[in-house]
Amino acid sequence: MKEIEYTHIELGRGGEKRKGYSVIDGSIEVYVNDMKPFKMTILPRNMMDASLGRLFCMGLISSFKDVQEMEEKGTSVRFKITPKEKKLKRLTASWKVAPEVLSQSMKKLFESTDVWRLTGGVHSAGILDREGKLLYSADDIGKGNAIDAVIGMALREELDFSKCILASTGRQIGFMVEKAVRAGTPFVIARGAPLYSAIEVSLRYNVTLVCFVKGRSMNVYTHGGRII
């Protein structure tokens, strides 16, 4: 974050100088074996985790064991991998969660991010266990990047995603739910709204999709049998 000065205006009251913070964004290039590099617009502090998570969510690796080498240098990240695709498949998890756990999970995610509180300029994502304990969290420019980053963090420690909840602050889109599916996470919760593509993916792959999680209320869109 960078401290900034701006003018706050209220109609009928004029303006006043204030100080605040702005998110410092950046872009990186990701090199994988001999493939054409691709760019990511992210928070610089998430370079390694977000790019690792992106490789996994693209289906290029199936676990952290498929990464032979990785190096962060300047504004680039380089990987040497053993390509091993992990295809999308319907999830089979049958464990259940109380609505109170989901509500507390979203609250914990928001409490974990000073960047969002001070700037309002990022999206946040988190991975929590079945009891709602926050295991990993990340802020980033894009909703998908934040999810990539927490998945990258968890991959390093070989987390069992099938026993976790994926939480994020923004709208849910189909490709974002697919990230949870590839990891094997059966619960996706969000503060924002679901686009229909997210509902379709959740129905197809047996994901419980819960959106508009705020305070004591939430909307369950798919596979609500996991909510007790």
Secondary structure as GFF3:
##gff-version 3
##sequence-region A 1 228
A	DSSP	beta_strand	2	10	.	.	.	ID=ss1
A	DSSP	beta_strand	14	22	.	.	.	ID=ss2
A	DSSP	beta_strand	26	32	.	.	.	ID=ss3
A	DSSP	beta_strand	38	42	.	.	.	ID=ss4
A	DSSP	three_ten_helix	44	46	.	.	.	ID=ss5
A	DSSP	alpha_helix	47	57	.	.	.	ID=ss6
A	DSSP	three_ten_helix	64	66	.	.	.	ID=ss7
A	DSSP	beta_strand	67	73	.	.	.	ID=ss8
A	DSSP	beta_strand	76	81	.	.	.	ID=ss9
A	DSSP	alpha_helix	99	111	.	.	.	ID=ss10
A	DSSP	alpha_helix	114	119	.	.	.	ID=ss11
A	DSSP	beta_strand	123	129	.	.	.	ID=ss12
A	DSSP	beta_strand	134	140	.	.	.	ID=ss13
A	DSSP	alpha_helix	143	156	.	.	.	ID=ss14
A	DSSP	three_ten_helix	161	163	.	.	.	ID=ss15
A	DSSP	beta_strand	164	168	.	.	.	ID=ss16
A	DSSP	alpha_helix	174	183	.	.	.	ID=ss17
A	DSSP	beta_strand	187	190	.	.	.	ID=ss18
A	DSSP	alpha_helix	196	205	.	.	.	ID=ss19
A	DSSP	beta_strand	208	214	.	.	.	ID=ss20
A	DSSP	beta_strand	217	222	.	.	.	ID=ss21
A	DSSP	three_ten_helix	224	226	.	.	.	ID=ss22
###
